[in-house]
Amino acid sequence: MPEDFLQLATTFNRDFRELRSSAERMARQANPDDPVSVERAALEAVTFIEARCAQGGTTRIFQPSKSTLDRERLSSALAFLVRGKIEGKRERSQD
């Protein structure tokens, strides 16, 4: 396998691990029965993406050069993931 492909795959893997970990942390901190808490978690997801893209560094997903539309899509996707994890938390607590 070419070295640059392995480097690319490693970078994406690290970025996705960071996204999953952040989404899980945000969902854990949210109270699924409190709409304000759920919205706060979604806002934290948006803030996370903006801050991470501003930092840049050795990353593929969080590049400072991303267009506003790309950052909005990434923010929406992470907020959606966080809300889904919160909803799953609510369902597990009702079982």
Protein Blocks (a to p, Z undefined) as FASTA:
>chain_A
ZZklmmmmmmmmmmmmmmmmmmmmmmmmpcfklmklmmmmmmmmmmmmmmmmmnnpadfk
lgfklcfklmmmmmmmmmmmmmmmmmmmmmmmmZZ
